[in-house]
Amino acid sequence: MTTLRPVDRLDVLVLVDNATDSLSTTPKNVVPEWAGLLAAGRLPTLSGEAICRAHHGFSLLITAHIGDEARTLLLDAGPEGATLLHNAAILGVDFGAIDAVVLSHGHWDHGGGLLAALEAIGQSRTGFGCYVHPGMFAQRGTQRPDGTMFVQERLPEPARLTKAGANVVVTREPQLIADGVFSVSGEVPRVTSYEVGLPGHVRRSADGRSWDADPLIMDERFVSVHVKDKGTFVFSACSHAGIVNVLTHARDVSPAPLYGAMGGLHLSGATEKIIPDTVRDLKRFGLKLFAPGHCTGWRAISAMAREFGDELAPSAVGKRYLI
């Protein structure tokens, strides 16, 4: 059982996501980008230059408040440094306030901006942790049914991350970080019959001459936080393990009942066939707040909108969730 330090509240800011949406209505505890910028005095004129860029990728700034204290975690860094830094500047992010960085898994759309993020943090502080899994650094790709291959950009090696100023922690084991406020899971057990990974996903062989099947993407992990009087909130950045597997494991190791979840669910493309099973089983967790985004896909979001009520609040760049 993981022992987390309970926090009073969470402030979650979406730095990078595939979608932008400041027009849809939201629950009271979810602030759309434009409204948040206006309230902060950061949107004197609505224009293209004044708002965030949507980009295929994911990054969250998660701030936990405990009394007068605050601990801040950067979960993933989007697909490139330019997008992350552009959005962070518009949203008024203080990189010096970030206590730790977690990379959820070794894909370019989550780690392409990692080096830029670490360098930005390193300008203000040293010795901050960057938590990665040893399996993240091989080259990956996706082979489509017609045989074509999307070869992915590789992540910077741990030595480059260290040079950028981070204290790099490479491990498969679960970790408590930032004074026990955030929990980074270990590898996620696969227990459902239908969440079998990403078809066609491959990684370079050890000799570099071929590709090996890698559908399970075992380097992926999630982050969780225990919010007082609410329960455990789970951040699953891409859910290649399957969001039901993720939430099942989170429930098994959490000190409190599950309260909510946020992240990409990867129910698009080759995994669309498991949408009905996933939505059915998601309802059994009784989540009070559910914020799918990034790689979830419109078909899955549409299915969830038919089954969930006000607890569904899809993610978009610049949105702020007050939990």
C-alpha positions as CSV (number, residue, x, y, z in Angstrom):
1,M,0.0,0.0,0.0
2,T,1.4,3.4,-1.1
3,T,1.4,6.0,1.7
4,L,0.7,9.4,0.2
5,R,0.8,12.7,2.1
6,P,-2.8,14.0,1.8
7,V,-3.2,17.5,0.2
8,D,-5.9,20.1,0.7
9,R,-6.5,20.8,-2.9
10,L,-5.1,20.5,-6.5
11,D,-4.6,23.0,-9.2
12,V,-4.1,21.3,-12.6
13,L,-3.2,23.4,-15.6
14,V,-3.1,21.9,-19.1
15,L,0.0,23.1,-20.8
16,V,-0.2,20.9,-24.0
17,D,-3.1,19.0,-25.4
18,N,-4.5,18.2,-28.9
19,A,-7.5,20.3,-28.5
20,T,-8.4,24.0,-27.8
21,D,-11.9,24.7,-26.5
22,S,-12.8,27.9,-24.7
23,L,-16.4,28.0,-25.9
24,S,-17.9,24.9,-24.4
25,T,-19.5,25.2,-20.9
26,T,-17.6,23.6,-18.0
27,P,-18.3,22.6,-14.4
28,K,-17.7,25.3,-11.9
29,N,-14.3,23.9,-10.9
30,V,-13.0,23.8,-14.4
31,V,-11.8,27.2,-15.9
32,P,-11.5,27.4,-19.8
33,E,-8.3,29.0,-21.2
34,W,-9.7,32.3,-22.3
35,A,-11.7,32.9,-19.1
36,G,-8.6,32.1,-17.0
37,L,-6.4,34.4,-19.0
38,L,-8.9,37.2,-18.8
39,A,-9.3,36.8,-15.1
40,A,-5.5,36.9,-14.6
41,G,-5.1,40.0,-16.7
42,R,-3.3,38.1,-19.4
43,L,-5.7,38.6,-22.3
44,P,-6.1,42.4,-23.0
45,T,-7.1,41.5,-26.6
46,L,-8.3,38.2,-27.9
47,S,-6.0,37.3,-30.7
48,G,-4.1,34.3,-32.2
49,E,-0.9,35.5,-30.6
50,A,-2.5,35.8,-27.1
51,I,-3.8,32.2,-26.8
52,C,-2.2,28.8,-26.5
53,R,-1.4,26.4,-29.3
54,A,-3.0,23.0,-29.5
55,H,-0.5,20.4,-30.6
56,H,-0.6,16.6,-30.7
57,G,0.9,15.8,-27.3
58,F,0.3,16.2,-23.5
59,S,1.7,18.1,-20.6
60,L,0.2,19.0,-17.2
61,L,1.4,21.3,-14.5
62,I,0.0,19.9,-11.2
63,T,0.2,22.0,-8.0
64,A,-0.7,20.4,-4.7
65,H,-1.5,22.8,-1.8
66,I,-1.0,21.7,1.8
67,G,-1.8,24.6,4.1
68,D,0.5,27.4,3.2
69,E,2.8,25.0,1.3
70,A,2.7,24.1,-2.4
71,R,4.4,21.3,-4.4
72,T,4.4,21.4,-8.2
73,L,5.0,18.6,-10.6
74,L,5.4,18.8,-14.4
75,L,3.9,15.6,-15.9
76,D,5.2,15.2,-19.5
77,A,6.4,18.1,-21.7
78,G,4.5,17.8,-25.0
79,P,5.9,17.1,-28.5
80,E,8.4,20.0,-28.7
81,G,10.0,22.7,-26.6
82,A,8.7,25.6,-28.7
83,T,5.0,24.7,-28.0
84,L,5.6,24.0,-24.3
85,L,7.5,27.3,-23.8
86,H,5.0,29.3,-25.9
87,N,2.0,28.0,-23.9
88,A,3.8,28.3,-20.6
89,A,4.6,32.0,-21.3
90,I,1.0,32.8,-22.2
91,L,-0.3,31.0,-19.1
92,G,2.3,32.7,-16.8
93,V,4.1,29.5,-15.6
94,D,6.9,29.9,-13.2
95,F,9.3,27.1,-14.1
96,G,11.3,27.9,-10.9
97,A,8.4,26.7,-8.8
98,I,8.5,23.2,-10.3
99,D,9.7,20.6,-7.7
100,A,9.9,17.6,-10.0
101,V,9.3,16.3,-13.5
102,V,7.8,12.9,-14.5
103,L,7.9,11.5,-18.0
104,S,5.0,9.1,-18.3
105,H,6.5,7.0,-21.1
106,G,8.9,7.1,-23.9
107,H,7.0,8.6,-26.8
108,W,7.9,11.9,-28.6
109,D,4.5,13.6,-28.1
110,H,5.1,13.4,-24.3
111,G,8.9,13.8,-24.2
112,G,9.8,16.0,-27.2
113,G,9.7,19.1,-25.1
114,L,11.4,17.5,-22.0
115,L,14.9,18.9,-22.6
116,A,13.6,22.4,-23.0
117,A,11.5,22.1,-19.8
118,L,14.4,20.9,-17.8
119,E,16.6,23.7,-19.1
120,A,13.9,26.2,-18.2
121,I,13.6,24.8,-14.7
122,G,17.4,24.7,-14.4
123,Q,17.7,28.4,-14.9
124,S,16.0,29.0,-11.5
125,R,16.9,25.9,-9.4
126,T,19.1,22.8,-9.2
127,G,18.7,19.4,-7.8
128,F,15.1,18.9,-8.9
129,G,14.1,15.3,-9.8
130,C,13.3,13.9,-13.2
131,Y,11.7,10.5,-13.0
132,V,12.0,8.1,-16.0
133,H,11.8,4.4,-16.7
134,P,14.8,2.6,-18.2
135,G,12.7,1.3,-21.1
136,M,11.9,4.8,-22.4
137,F,15.0,5.4,-24.4
138,A,14.8,2.9,-27.3
139,Q,13.6,4.1,-30.7
140,R,10.0,3.3,-31.2
141,G,7.7,3.1,-34.2
142,T,4.2,2.1,-35.3
143,Q,3.7,-0.2,-38.3
144,R,0.4,0.3,-40.0
145,P,-1.7,-2.5,-41.5
146,D,-0.5,-1.6,-45.0
147,G,3.1,-2.0,-43.9
148,T,4.1,1.6,-43.7
149,M,6.1,2.7,-40.7
150,F,5.9,5.8,-38.6
151,V,9.4,6.0,-37.0
152,Q,9.3,8.1,-33.8
153,E,11.8,10.7,-32.6
154,R,14.0,9.3,-29.8
155,L,14.0,10.8,-26.4
156,P,17.2,12.5,-25.1
157,E,19.4,10.1,-23.1
158,P,19.6,10.4,-19.3
159,A,23.0,12.0,-19.5
160,R,21.6,14.9,-21.5
161,L,18.8,15.3,-19.0
162,T,21.4,15.5,-16.2
163,K,23.4,18.1,-18.1
164,A,20.2,20.2,-18.3
165,G,20.2,20.4,-14.5
166,A,18.0,17.5,-13.4
167,N,18.7,14.8,-10.8
168,V,17.6,11.9,-13.1
169,V,16.0,8.9,-11.4
170,V,15.9,5.9,-13.7
171,T,13.7,3.2,-12.1
172,R,10.9,0.7,-12.7
173,E,9.9,0.9,-9.1
174,P,7.1,3.1,-7.7
175,Q,8.3,6.4,-6.1
176,L,7.0,9.0,-3.7
177,I,8.2,12.4,-4.7
178,A,8.1,16.1,-3.7
179,D,7.9,15.3,0.1
180,G,5.5,12.4,-0.5
181,V,2.8,14.5,-2.2
182,F,2.9,12.7,-5.6
183,S,3.1,9.0,-6.3
184,V,4.6,7.7,-9.5
185,S,3.5,4.1,-10.1
186,G,5.5,1.2,-11.1
187,E,4.7,-0.9,-14.2
188,V,1.0,-1.3,-14.5
189,P,-0.4,-4.9,-14.3
190,R,-2.5,-6.0,-17.3
191,V,-5.6,-7.6,-15.9
192,T,-8.4,-7.0,-18.3
193,S,-9.0,-9.3,-21.3
194,Y,-9.4,-6.5,-23.8
195,E,-6.7,-4.0,-23.0
196,V,-3.9,-5.6,-24.9
197,G,-1.8,-2.6,-25.8
198,L,-1.2,-0.8,-29.1
199,P,-1.3,-3.0,-32.2
200,G,1.6,-2.5,-34.5
201,H,3.8,-0.7,-31.9
202,V,7.5,-1.7,-32.3
203,R,10.9,-0.9,-30.9
204,R,14.4,-1.2,-32.3
205,S,16.0,-4.5,-31.6
206,A,19.2,-4.6,-29.5
207,D,21.4,-4.9,-32.6
208,G,19.6,-2.0,-34.3
209,R,18.9,-4.0,-37.4
210,S,15.3,-4.8,-37.0
211,W,12.1,-4.0,-35.1
212,D,10.6,-6.0,-32.3
213,A,6.9,-6.1,-31.4
214,D,6.2,-3.9,-28.4
215,P,2.4,-3.6,-28.0
216,L,2.4,-3.4,-24.2
217,I,4.7,-0.4,-23.8
218,M,5.6,-1.4,-20.3
219,D,7.5,1.7,-19.5
220,E,4.3,3.7,-19.1
221,R,3.4,4.8,-15.5
222,F,0.8,7.1,-13.9
223,V,0.8,9.7,-11.2
224,S,-1.6,9.9,-8.3
225,V,-2.4,12.3,-5.5
226,H,-4.5,11.9,-2.3
227,V,-6.9,14.9,-1.9
228,K,-8.4,15.3,1.6
229,D,-12.1,14.6,1.9
230,K,-12.3,13.5,-1.8
231,G,-9.9,10.6,-2.5
232,T,-7.2,9.7,-4.9
233,F,-6.9,11.5,-8.2
234,V,-5.1,9.7,-11.0
235,F,-3.2,11.2,-14.0
236,S,-2.7,8.7,-16.8
237,A,-1.0,10.6,-19.6
238,C,-1.6,8.1,-22.5
239,S,-3.1,4.9,-20.9
240,H,-1.4,2.5,-23.2
241,A,-1.8,0.0,-20.4
242,G,-5.6,0.6,-20.7
243,I,-7.4,3.1,-18.5
244,V,-9.3,0.3,-16.7
245,N,-6.0,-1.5,-15.9
246,V,-4.6,1.9,-14.7
247,L,-7.5,2.7,-12.4
248,T,-7.7,-0.9,-11.1
249,H,-4.1,-0.8,-10.1
250,A,-4.4,2.8,-8.7
251,R,-7.4,1.6,-6.6
252,D,-5.4,-1.4,-5.3
253,V,-2.4,0.7,-4.1
254,S,-4.2,3.9,-3.1
255,P,-4.8,4.9,0.5
256,A,-8.2,6.3,-0.3
257,P,-11.1,5.6,-2.7
258,L,-10.7,6.9,-6.3
259,Y,-12.1,10.4,-6.8
260,G,-11.2,11.2,-10.4
261,A,-8.9,10.7,-13.4
262,M,-7.4,12.7,-16.2
263,G,-5.3,12.1,-19.3
264,G,-5.2,10.5,-22.7
265,L,-7.0,7.2,-23.0
266,H,-5.7,6.1,-26.4
267,L,-9.1,4.8,-27.7
268,S,-8.5,6.0,-31.2
269,G,-7.4,4.2,-34.4
270,A,-6.6,0.5,-33.8
271,T,-8.0,0.6,-30.2
272,E,-11.4,2.0,-31.1
273,K,-12.9,-1.5,-31.0
274,I,-12.5,-1.6,-27.1
275,I,-14.5,1.6,-26.5
276,P,-17.7,-0.2,-25.5
277,D,-15.9,-2.4,-23.0
278,T,-13.8,0.5,-21.6
279,V,-16.8,2.8,-21.1
280,R,-18.8,0.0,-19.4
281,D,-16.0,-0.7,-17.0
282,L,-15.1,2.9,-16.4
283,K,-18.6,3.6,-15.0
284,R,-17.9,1.0,-12.2
285,F,-15.3,3.2,-10.6
286,G,-17.8,5.9,-9.8
287,L,-15.5,8.8,-10.6
288,K,-16.6,12.3,-9.6
289,L,-14.4,14.0,-12.2
290,F,-13.2,12.5,-15.4
291,A,-11.1,14.6,-17.9
292,P,-10.1,12.6,-21.0
293,G,-8.0,14.3,-23.6
294,H,-5.0,14.0,-25.9
295,C,-5.1,10.6,-27.7
296,T,-8.6,9.6,-26.5
297,G,-10.3,10.3,-29.8
298,W,-13.6,11.8,-30.8
299,R,-15.4,8.4,-31.0
300,A,-14.6,7.6,-27.4
301,I,-15.4,11.1,-26.1
302,S,-18.8,10.8,-27.9
303,A,-19.5,7.5,-26.3
304,M,-18.5,8.8,-22.9
305,A,-20.7,11.9,-23.3
306,R,-23.7,9.6,-23.8
307,E,-22.9,7.6,-20.6
308,F,-21.5,10.1,-18.2
309,G,-23.0,13.3,-16.7
310,D,-21.5,16.4,-15.3
311,E,-18.5,14.5,-14.0
312,L,-17.2,14.4,-17.7
313,A,-15.0,17.5,-18.4
314,P,-12.7,16.8,-21.4
315,S,-9.2,18.3,-21.4
316,A,-8.1,21.1,-23.6
317,V,-5.0,23.3,-23.7
318,G,-5.0,26.1,-21.2
319,K,-7.8,24.6,-19.1
320,R,-7.5,24.7,-15.3
321,Y,-9.0,22.1,-13.0
322,L,-9.5,23.0,-9.4
323,I,-9.8,19.8,-7.4
